[in-house]
Amino acid sequence: MSVRGLNFLQRWMDDNLPHHSSSDPNLARGLAERATTDARQAGIPPEEISEEVGSLFTTMLEALESRDREVG
């Protein structure tokens, strides 16, 4: 993954993920779609982000499931 893609994803998740945990696949799917759209608008191809993380949906779901532990 490019440093640019990694930095974008980390900032995006910090700014957009809720501060509570969730295992809601619809929420994760929506966040993955928004992150993809925002990356494109920032000039970052989604493939640049997903090279290492694989599925952005899975990445969002895992981040949501561990959110309380990170914040609390």
PDB file of N, CA, C and O in Angstrom:
ATOM      1  N   MET A   1       0.853  -1.175   0.000  1.00  0.00           N
ATOM      2  CA  MET A   1       0.000   0.000   0.000  1.00  0.00           C
ATOM      3  C   MET A   1       0.889   1.225   0.000  1.00  0.00           C
ATOM      4  O   MET A   1       1.931   1.248   0.656  1.00  0.00           O
ATOM      5  N   SER A   2       0.492   2.200  -0.708  1.00  0.00           N
ATOM      6  CA  SER A   2       1.269   3.436  -0.710  1.00  0.00           C
ATOM      7  C   SER A   2       1.127   4.149   0.623  1.00  0.00           C
ATOM      8  O   SER A   2       0.128   4.001   1.327  1.00  0.00           O
ATOM      9  N   VAL A   3       2.136   4.914   0.948  1.00  0.00           N
ATOM     10  CA  VAL A   3       2.077   5.723   2.168  1.00  0.00           C
ATOM     11  C   VAL A   3       0.895   6.683   2.074  1.00  0.00           C
ATOM     12  O   VAL A   3       0.186   6.905   3.055  1.00  0.00           O
ATOM     13  N   ARG A   4       0.691   7.247   0.890  1.00  0.00           N
ATOM     14  CA  ARG A   4      -0.427   8.172   0.686  1.00  0.00           C
ATOM     15  C   ARG A   4      -1.762   7.476   0.951  1.00  0.00           C
ATOM     16  O   ARG A   4      -2.632   8.036   1.617  1.00  0.00           O
ATOM     17  N   GLY A   5      -1.927   6.251   0.430  1.00  0.00           N
ATOM     18  CA  GLY A   5      -3.158   5.503   0.646  1.00  0.00           C
ATOM     19  C   GLY A   5      -3.358   5.140   2.110  1.00  0.00           C
ATOM     20  O   GLY A   5      -4.462   5.255   2.643  1.00  0.00           O
ATOM     21  N   LEU A   6      -2.288   4.703   2.752  1.00  0.00           N
ATOM     22  CA  LEU A   6      -2.355   4.340   4.163  1.00  0.00           C
ATOM     23  C   LEU A   6      -2.703   5.550   5.030  1.00  0.00           C
ATOM     24  O   LEU A   6      -3.551   5.458   5.917  1.00  0.00           O
ATOM     25  N   ASN A   7      -2.056   6.672   4.774  1.00  0.00           N
ATOM     26  CA  ASN A   7      -2.348   7.890   5.540  1.00  0.00           C
ATOM     27  C   ASN A   7      -3.782   8.345   5.331  1.00  0.00           C
ATOM     28  O   ASN A   7      -4.458   8.739   6.281  1.00  0.00           O
ATOM     29  N   PHE A   8      -4.246   8.292   4.091  1.00  0.00           N
ATOM     30  CA  PHE A   8      -5.628   8.677   3.811  1.00  0.00           C
ATOM     31  C   PHE A   8      -6.587   7.800   4.599  1.00  0.00           C
ATOM     32  O   PHE A   8      -7.486   8.308   5.270  1.00  0.00           O
ATOM     33  N   LEU A   9      -6.404   6.477   4.523  1.00  0.00           N
ATOM     34  CA  LEU A   9      -7.314   5.559   5.195  1.00  0.00           C
ATOM     35  C   LEU A   9      -7.319   5.777   6.705  1.00  0.00           C
ATOM     36  O   LEU A   9      -8.385   5.788   7.321  1.00  0.00           O
ATOM     37  N   GLN A  10      -6.154   5.951   7.302  1.00  0.00           N
ATOM     38  CA  GLN A  10      -6.086   6.158   8.750  1.00  0.00           C
ATOM     39  C   GLN A  10      -6.803   7.441   9.154  1.00  0.00           C
ATOM     40  O   GLN A  10      -7.599   7.446  10.093  1.00  0.00           O
ATOM     41  N   ARG A  11      -6.521   8.519   8.448  1.00  0.00           N
ATOM     42  CA  ARG A  11      -7.201   9.793   8.754  1.00  0.00           C
ATOM     43  C   ARG A  11      -8.702   9.675   8.545  1.00  0.00           C
ATOM     44  O   ARG A  11      -9.494  10.161   9.352  1.00  0.00           O
ATOM     45  N   TRP A  12      -9.083   9.024   7.450  1.00  0.00           N
ATOM     46  CA  TRP A  12     -10.497   8.892   7.138  1.00  0.00           C
ATOM     47  C   TRP A  12     -11.211   8.113   8.240  1.00  0.00           C
ATOM     48  O   TRP A  12     -12.290   8.505   8.684  1.00  0.00           O
ATOM     49  N   MET A  13     -10.614   7.023   8.674  1.00  0.00           N
ATOM     50  CA  MET A  13     -11.232   6.217   9.723  1.00  0.00           C
ATOM     51  C   MET A  13     -11.297   6.989  11.037  1.00  0.00           C
ATOM     52  O   MET A  13     -12.306   6.925  11.740  1.00  0.00           O
ATOM     53  N   ASP A  14     -10.246   7.713  11.374  1.00  0.00           N
ATOM     54  CA  ASP A  14     -10.257   8.520  12.602  1.00  0.00           C
ATOM     55  C   ASP A  14     -11.380   9.546  12.572  1.00  0.00           C
ATOM     56  O   ASP A  14     -12.010   9.814  13.595  1.00  0.00           O
ATOM     57  N   ASP A  15     -11.627  10.114  11.412  1.00  0.00           N
ATOM     58  CA  ASP A  15     -12.634  11.164  11.274  1.00  0.00           C
ATOM     59  C   ASP A  15     -14.055  10.643  11.094  1.00  0.00           C
ATOM     60  O   ASP A  15     -15.004  11.367  11.392  1.00  0.00           O
ATOM     61  N   ASN A  16     -14.235   9.414  10.617  1.00  0.00           N
ATOM     62  CA  ASN A  16     -15.557   8.966  10.185  1.00  0.00           C
ATOM     63  C   ASN A  16     -16.139   7.762  10.913  1.00  0.00           C
ATOM     64  O   ASN A  16     -17.348   7.542  10.850  1.00  0.00           O
ATOM     65  N   LEU A  17     -15.318   6.979  11.597  1.00  0.00           N
ATOM     66  CA  LEU A  17     -15.877   5.835  12.310  1.00  0.00           C
ATOM     67  C   LEU A  17     -16.501   6.291  13.625  1.00  0.00           C
ATOM     68  O   LEU A  17     -15.963   7.171  14.296  1.00  0.00           O
ATOM     69  N   PRO A  18     -17.628   5.699  13.993  1.00  0.00           N
ATOM     70  CA  PRO A  18     -18.240   6.048  15.279  1.00  0.00           C
ATOM     71  C   PRO A  18     -17.318   5.631  16.426  1.00  0.00           C
ATOM     72  O   PRO A  18     -16.450   4.775  16.255  1.00  0.00           O
ATOM     73  N   HIS A  19     -17.512   6.233  17.574  1.00  0.00           N
ATOM     74  CA  HIS A  19     -16.657   5.952  18.730  1.00  0.00           C
ATOM     75  C   HIS A  19     -17.177   4.805  19.584  1.00  0.00           C
ATOM     76  O   HIS A  19     -16.763   4.639  20.731  1.00  0.00           O
ATOM     77  N   HIS A  20     -18.071   4.029  19.030  1.00  0.00           N
ATOM     78  CA  HIS A  20     -18.583   2.852  19.734  1.00  0.00           C
ATOM     79  C   HIS A  20     -18.426   1.645  18.825  1.00  0.00           C
ATOM     80  O   HIS A  20     -18.382   1.781  17.602  1.00  0.00           O
ATOM     81  N   SER A  21     -18.342   0.484  19.416  1.00  0.00           N
ATOM     82  CA  SER A  21     -18.167  -0.708  18.588  1.00  0.00           C
ATOM     83  C   SER A  21     -19.493  -1.105  17.946  1.00  0.00           C
ATOM     84  O   SER A  21     -20.570  -0.742  18.420  1.00  0.00           O
ATOM     85  N   SER A  22     -19.385  -1.842  16.878  1.00  0.00           N
ATOM     86  CA  SER A  22     -20.558  -2.316  16.161  1.00  0.00           C
ATOM     87  C   SER A  22     -20.145  -3.500  15.311  1.00  0.00           C
ATOM     88  O   SER A  22     -19.008  -3.578  14.846  1.00  0.00           O
ATOM     89  N   SER A  23     -21.058  -4.405  15.113  1.00  0.00           N
ATOM     90  CA  SER A  23     -20.809  -5.515  14.196  1.00  0.00           C
ATOM     91  C   SER A  23     -21.840  -5.471  13.065  1.00  0.00           C
ATOM     92  O   SER A  23     -22.148  -6.497  12.457  1.00  0.00           O
ATOM     93  N   ASP A  24     -22.365  -4.289  12.790  1.00  0.00           N
ATOM     94  CA  ASP A  24     -23.392  -4.082  11.773  1.00  0.00           C
ATOM     95  C   ASP A  24     -22.766  -4.081  10.375  1.00  0.00           C
ATOM     96  O   ASP A  24     -22.048  -3.144  10.024  1.00  0.00           O
ATOM     97  N   PRO A  25     -23.027  -5.112   9.582  1.00  0.00           N
ATOM     98  CA  PRO A  25     -22.431  -5.164   8.245  1.00  0.00           C
ATOM     99  C   PRO A  25     -22.923  -4.039   7.333  1.00  0.00           C
ATOM    100  O   PRO A  25     -22.187  -3.602   6.447  1.00  0.00           O
ATOM    101  N   ASN A  26     -24.143  -3.567   7.532  1.00  0.00           N
ATOM    102  CA  ASN A  26     -24.645  -2.468   6.710  1.00  0.00           C
ATOM    103  C   ASN A  26     -23.881  -1.180   6.993  1.00  0.00           C
ATOM    104  O   ASN A  26     -23.594  -0.414   6.073  1.00  0.00           O
ATOM    105  N   LEU A  27     -23.553  -0.942   8.249  1.00  0.00           N
ATOM    106  CA  LEU A  27     -22.758   0.228   8.614  1.00  0.00           C
ATOM    107  C   LEU A  27     -21.371   0.112   8.001  1.00  0.00           C
ATOM    108  O   LEU A  27     -20.866   1.076   7.424  1.00  0.00           O
ATOM    109  N   ALA A  28     -20.754  -1.045   8.117  1.00  0.00           N
ATOM    110  CA  ALA A  28     -19.413  -1.252   7.554  1.00  0.00           C
ATOM    111  C   ALA A  28     -19.427  -1.079   6.039  1.00  0.00           C
ATOM    112  O   ALA A  28     -18.512  -0.480   5.474  1.00  0.00           O
ATOM    113  N   ARG A  29     -20.454  -1.599   5.381  1.00  0.00           N
ATOM    114  CA  ARG A  29     -20.561  -1.469   3.926  1.00  0.00           C
ATOM    115  C   ARG A  29     -20.705  -0.006   3.524  1.00  0.00           C
ATOM    116  O   ARG A  29     -20.064   0.450   2.577  1.00  0.00           O
ATOM    117  N   GLY A  30     -21.538   0.719   4.237  1.00  0.00           N
ATOM    118  CA  GLY A  30     -21.726   2.137   3.944  1.00  0.00           C
ATOM    119  C   GLY A  30     -20.448   2.939   4.158  1.00  0.00           C
ATOM    120  O   GLY A  30     -20.122   3.821   3.365  1.00  0.00           O
ATOM    121  N   LEU A  31     -19.731   2.631   5.225  1.00  0.00           N
ATOM    122  CA  LEU A  31     -18.464   3.323   5.486  1.00  0.00           C
ATOM    123  C   LEU A  31     -17.434   2.999   4.405  1.00  0.00           C
ATOM    124  O   LEU A  31     -16.695   3.880   3.966  1.00  0.00           O
ATOM    125  N   ALA A  32     -17.385   1.753   3.981  1.00  0.00           N
ATOM    126  CA  ALA A  32     -16.450   1.366   2.922  1.00  0.00           C
ATOM    127  C   ALA A  32     -16.776   2.103   1.619  1.00  0.00           C
ATOM    128  O   ALA A  32     -15.873   2.547   0.910  1.00  0.00           O
ATOM    129  N   GLU A  33     -18.049   2.229   1.313  1.00  0.00           N
ATOM    130  CA  GLU A  33     -18.452   2.946   0.101  1.00  0.00           C
ATOM    131  C   GLU A  33     -18.103   4.428   0.202  1.00  0.00           C
ATOM    132  O   GLU A  33     -17.626   5.020  -0.766  1.00  0.00           O
ATOM    133  N   ARG A  34     -18.337   5.026   1.361  1.00  0.00           N
ATOM    134  CA  ARG A  34     -17.994   6.441   1.556  1.00  0.00           C
ATOM    135  C   ARG A  34     -16.491   6.655   1.476  1.00  0.00           C
ATOM    136  O   ARG A  34     -16.034   7.628   0.876  1.00  0.00           O
ATOM    137  N   ALA A  35     -15.719   5.757   2.073  1.00  0.00           N
ATOM    138  CA  ALA A  35     -14.259   5.881   2.026  1.00  0.00           C
ATOM    139  C   ALA A  35     -13.765   5.778   0.589  1.00  0.00           C
ATOM    140  O   ALA A  35     -12.858   6.509   0.190  1.00  0.00           O
ATOM    141  N   THR A  36     -14.352   4.880  -0.187  1.00  0.00           N
ATOM    142  CA  THR A  36     -13.975   4.728  -1.586  1.00  0.00           C
ATOM    143  C   THR A  36     -14.283   5.999  -2.371  1.00  0.00           C
ATOM    144  O   THR A  36     -13.450   6.473  -3.143  1.00  0.00           O
ATOM    145  N   THR A  37     -15.468   6.545  -2.174  1.00  0.00           N
ATOM    146  CA  THR A  37     -15.858   7.786  -2.850  1.00  0.00           C
ATOM    147  C   THR A  37     -14.940   8.929  -2.455  1.00  0.00           C
ATOM    148  O   THR A  37     -14.482   9.683  -3.314  1.00  0.00           O
ATOM    149  N   ASP A  38     -14.668   9.064  -1.166  1.00  0.00           N
ATOM    150  CA  ASP A  38     -13.812  10.149  -0.686  1.00  0.00           C
ATOM    151  C   ASP A  38     -12.375   9.992  -1.188  1.00  0.00           C
ATOM    152  O   ASP A  38     -11.709  10.982  -1.491  1.00  0.00           O
ATOM    153  N   ALA A  39     -11.902   8.754  -1.274  1.00  0.00           N
ATOM    154  CA  ALA A  39     -10.551   8.518  -1.794  1.00  0.00           C
ATOM    155  C   ALA A  39     -10.472   8.958  -3.254  1.00  0.00           C
ATOM    156  O   ALA A  39      -9.522   9.626  -3.662  1.00  0.00           O
ATOM    157  N   ARG A  40     -11.475   8.578  -4.029  1.00  0.00           N
ATOM    158  CA  ARG A  40     -11.491   8.984  -5.444  1.00  0.00           C
ATOM    159  C   ARG A  40     -11.495  10.505  -5.569  1.00  0.00           C
ATOM    160  O   ARG A  40     -10.779  11.069  -6.395  1.00  0.00           O
ATOM    161  N   GLN A  41     -12.307  11.163  -4.743  1.00  0.00           N
ATOM    162  CA  GLN A  41     -12.369  12.630  -4.790  1.00  0.00           C
ATOM    163  C   GLN A  41     -11.033  13.260  -4.392  1.00  0.00           C
ATOM    164  O   GLN A  41     -10.715  14.369  -4.820  1.00  0.00           O
ATOM    165  N   ALA A  42     -10.261  12.557  -3.579  1.00  0.00           N
ATOM    166  CA  ALA A  42      -8.946  13.047  -3.159  1.00  0.00           C
ATOM    167  C   ALA A  42      -7.855  12.651  -4.160  1.00  0.00           C
ATOM    168  O   ALA A  42      -6.678  12.949  -3.954  1.00  0.00           O
ATOM    169  N   GLY A  43      -8.250  11.983  -5.235  1.00  0.00           N
ATOM    170  CA  GLY A  43      -7.287  11.590  -6.249  1.00  0.00           C
ATOM    171  C   GLY A  43      -6.540  10.312  -5.939  1.00  0.00           C
ATOM    172  O   GLY A  43      -5.482  10.050  -6.512  1.00  0.00           O
ATOM    173  N   ILE A  44      -7.087   9.511  -5.031  1.00  0.00           N
ATOM    174  CA  ILE A  44      -6.446   8.254  -4.640  1.00  0.00           C
ATOM    175  C   ILE A  44      -7.301   7.097  -5.154  1.00  0.00           C
ATOM    176  O   ILE A  44      -8.438   6.929  -4.714  1.00  0.00           O
ATOM    177  N   PRO A  45      -6.772   6.307  -6.072  1.00  0.00           N
ATOM    178  CA  PRO A  45      -7.540   5.157  -6.557  1.00  0.00           C
ATOM    179  C   PRO A  45      -7.778   4.167  -5.418  1.00  0.00           C
ATOM    180  O   PRO A  45      -6.865   3.903  -4.636  1.00  0.00           O
ATOM    181  N   PRO A  46      -8.978   3.618  -5.313  1.00  0.00           N
ATOM    182  CA  PRO A  46      -9.270   2.653  -4.241  1.00  0.00           C
ATOM    183  C   PRO A  46      -8.289   1.479  -4.218  1.00  0.00           C
ATOM    184  O   PRO A  46      -8.005   0.928  -3.155  1.00  0.00           O
ATOM    185  N   GLU A  47      -7.772   1.098  -5.388  1.00  0.00           N
ATOM    186  CA  GLU A  47      -6.826  -0.014  -5.450  1.00  0.00           C
ATOM    187  C   GLU A  47      -5.543   0.304  -4.685  1.00  0.00           C
ATOM    188  O   GLU A  47      -4.880  -0.595  -4.168  1.00  0.00           O
ATOM    189  N   GLU A  48      -5.207   1.572  -4.620  1.00  0.00           N
ATOM    190  CA  GLU A  48      -4.013   1.984  -3.890  1.00  0.00           C
ATOM    191  C   GLU A  48      -4.175   1.712  -2.396  1.00  0.00           C
ATOM    192  O   GLU A  48      -3.196   1.456  -1.694  1.00  0.00           O
ATOM    193  N   ILE A  49      -5.403   1.767  -1.922  1.00  0.00           N
ATOM    194  CA  ILE A  49      -5.681   1.507  -0.506  1.00  0.00           C
ATOM    195  C   ILE A  49      -5.832   0.009  -0.261  1.00  0.00           C
ATOM    196  O   ILE A  49      -5.341  -0.516   0.738  1.00  0.00           O
ATOM    197  N   SER A  50      -6.506  -0.666  -1.167  1.00  0.00           N
ATOM    198  CA  SER A  50      -6.830  -2.073  -0.924  1.00  0.00           C
ATOM    199  C   SER A  50      -5.713  -3.052  -1.270  1.00  0.00           C
ATOM    200  O   SER A  50      -5.867  -4.252  -1.044  1.00  0.00           O
ATOM    201  N   GLU A  51      -4.595  -2.574  -1.811  1.00  0.00           N
ATOM    202  CA  GLU A  51      -3.489  -3.483  -2.137  1.00  0.00           C
ATOM    203  C   GLU A  51      -3.073  -4.341  -0.953  1.00  0.00           C
ATOM    204  O   GLU A  51      -2.827  -5.538  -1.105  1.00  0.00           O
ATOM    205  N   GLU A  52      -2.994  -3.740   0.211  1.00  0.00           N
ATOM    206  CA  GLU A  52      -2.543  -4.466   1.396  1.00  0.00           C
ATOM    207  C   GLU A  52      -3.670  -4.855   2.338  1.00  0.00           C
ATOM    208  O   GLU A  52      -3.599  -5.898   2.988  1.00  0.00           O
ATOM    209  N   VAL A  53      -4.723  -4.020   2.423  1.00  0.00           N
ATOM    210  CA  VAL A  53      -5.782  -4.319   3.386  1.00  0.00           C
ATOM    211  C   VAL A  53      -6.813  -5.281   2.831  1.00  0.00           C
ATOM    212  O   VAL A  53      -7.641  -5.804   3.577  1.00  0.00           O
ATOM    213  N   GLY A  54      -6.769  -5.518   1.528  1.00  0.00           N
ATOM    214  CA  GLY A  54      -7.771  -6.396   0.926  1.00  0.00           C
ATOM    215  C   GLY A  54      -9.109  -5.690   0.870  1.00  0.00           C
ATOM    216  O   GLY A  54      -9.201  -4.555   0.401  1.00  0.00           O
ATOM    217  N   SER A  55     -10.120  -6.341   1.335  1.00  0.00           N
ATOM    218  CA  SER A  55     -11.474  -5.799   1.289  1.00  0.00           C
ATOM    219  C   SER A  55     -11.623  -4.614   2.243  1.00  0.00           C
ATOM    220  O   SER A  55     -11.371  -4.726   3.442  1.00  0.00           O
ATOM    221  N   LEU A  56     -12.032  -3.495   1.691  1.00  0.00           N
ATOM    222  CA  LEU A  56     -12.270  -2.328   2.538  1.00  0.00           C
ATOM    223  C   LEU A  56     -13.460  -2.571   3.463  1.00  0.00           C
ATOM    224  O   LEU A  56     -13.491  -2.063   4.584  1.00  0.00           O
ATOM    225  N   PHE A  57     -14.435  -3.344   2.996  1.00  0.00           N
ATOM    226  CA  PHE A  57     -15.573  -3.719   3.843  1.00  0.00           C
ATOM    227  C   PHE A  57     -15.087  -4.471   5.080  1.00  0.00           C
ATOM    228  O   PHE A  57     -15.486  -4.148   6.199  1.00  0.00           O
ATOM    229  N   THR A  58     -14.233  -5.466   4.884  1.00  0.00           N
ATOM    230  CA  THR A  58     -13.712  -6.251   6.004  1.00  0.00           C
ATOM    231  C   THR A  58     -12.890  -5.377   6.944  1.00  0.00           C
ATOM    232  O   THR A  58     -12.978  -5.515   8.164  1.00  0.00           O
ATOM    233  N   THR A  59     -12.099  -4.485   6.377  1.00  0.00           N
ATOM    234  CA  THR A  59     -11.297  -3.569   7.185  1.00  0.00           C
ATOM    235  C   THR A  59     -12.191  -2.707   8.068  1.00  0.00           C
ATOM    236  O   THR A  59     -11.908  -2.521   9.252  1.00  0.00           O
ATOM    237  N   MET A  60     -13.270  -2.180   7.492  1.00  0.00           N
ATOM    238  CA  MET A  60     -14.200  -1.345   8.266  1.00  0.00           C
ATOM    239  C   MET A  60     -14.892  -2.164   9.343  1.00  0.00           C
ATOM    240  O   MET A  60     -15.019  -1.711  10.480  1.00  0.00           O
ATOM    241  N   LEU A  61     -15.337  -3.360   9.000  1.00  0.00           N
ATOM    242  CA  LEU A  61     -16.020  -4.203   9.979  1.00  0.00           C
ATOM    243  C   LEU A  61     -15.103  -4.530  11.153  1.00  0.00           C
ATOM    244  O   LEU A  61     -15.526  -4.460  12.307  1.00  0.00           O
ATOM    245  N   GLU A  62     -13.863  -4.882  10.871  1.00  0.00           N
ATOM    246  CA  GLU A  62     -12.912  -5.184  11.946  1.00  0.00           C
ATOM    247  C   GLU A  62     -12.619  -3.950  12.796  1.00  0.00           C
ATOM    248  O   GLU A  62     -12.513  -4.049  14.018  1.00  0.00           O
ATOM    249  N   ALA A  63     -12.489  -2.801  12.160  1.00  0.00           N
ATOM    250  CA  ALA A  63     -12.235  -1.565  12.909  1.00  0.00           C
ATOM    251  C   ALA A  63     -13.428  -1.219  13.795  1.00  0.00           C
ATOM    252  O   ALA A  63     -13.255  -0.793  14.936  1.00  0.00           O
ATOM    253  N   LEU A  64     -14.631  -1.402  13.273  1.00  0.00           N
ATOM    254  CA  LEU A  64     -15.831  -1.116  14.065  1.00  0.00           C
ATOM    255  C   LEU A  64     -15.934  -2.048  15.270  1.00  0.00           C
ATOM    256  O   LEU A  64     -16.298  -1.620  16.366  1.00  0.00           O
ATOM    257  N   GLU A  65     -15.615  -3.303  15.064  1.00  0.00           N
ATOM    258  CA  GLU A  65     -15.731  -4.282  16.147  1.00  0.00           C
ATOM    259  C   GLU A  65     -14.744  -4.023  17.273  1.00  0.00           C
ATOM    260  O   GLU A  65     -14.995  -4.432  18.407  1.00  0.00           O
ATOM    261  N   SER A  66     -13.644  -3.364  16.998  1.00  0.00           N
ATOM    262  CA  SER A  66     -12.642  -3.120  18.041  1.00  0.00           C
ATOM    263  C   SER A  66     -12.643  -1.667  18.505  1.00  0.00           C
ATOM    264  O   SER A  66     -11.756  -1.262  19.256  1.00  0.00           O
ATOM    265  N   ARG A  67     -13.603  -0.895  18.079  1.00  0.00           N
ATOM    266  CA  ARG A  67     -13.602   0.545  18.334  1.00  0.00           C
ATOM    267  C   ARG A  67     -13.583   0.898  19.821  1.00  0.00           C
ATOM    268  O   ARG A  67     -12.819   1.779  20.215  1.00  0.00           O
ATOM    269  N   ASP A  68     -14.380   0.257  20.653  1.00  0.00           N
ATOM    270  CA  ASP A  68     -14.427   0.584  22.095  1.00  0.00           C
ATOM    271  C   ASP A  68     -13.069   0.401  22.748  1.00  0.00           C
ATOM    272  O   ASP A  68     -12.669   1.205  23.590  1.00  0.00           O
ATOM    273  N   ARG A  69     -12.365  -0.643  22.370  1.00  0.00           N
ATOM    274  CA  ARG A  69     -11.062  -0.926  22.976  1.00  0.00           C
ATOM    275  C   ARG A  69     -10.054   0.157  22.616  1.00  0.00           C
ATOM    276  O   ARG A  69      -9.198   0.492  23.435  1.00  0.00           O
ATOM    277  N   GLU A  70     -10.134   0.713  21.406  1.00  0.00           N
ATOM    278  CA  GLU A  70      -9.204   1.735  20.986  1.00  0.00           C
ATOM    279  C   GLU A  70      -9.466   3.067  21.674  1.00  0.00           C
ATOM    280  O   GLU A  70      -8.533   3.787  22.027  1.00  0.00           O
ATOM    281  N   VAL A  71     -10.732   3.384  21.860  1.00  0.00           N
ATOM    282  CA  VAL A  71     -11.108   4.681  22.412  1.00  0.00           C
ATOM    283  C   VAL A  71     -11.052   4.671  23.925  1.00  0.00           C
ATOM    284  O   VAL A  71     -10.588   5.628  24.544  1.00  0.00           O
ATOM    285  N   GLY A  72     -11.527   3.583  24.521  1.00  0.00           N
ATOM    286  CA  GLY A  72     -11.719   3.538  25.947  1.00  0.00           C
ATOM    287  C   GLY A  72     -10.525   3.303  26.746  1.00  0.00           C
ATOM    288  O   GLY A  72     -10.604   3.250  27.973  1.00  0.00           O
TER     289      GLY A  72
END
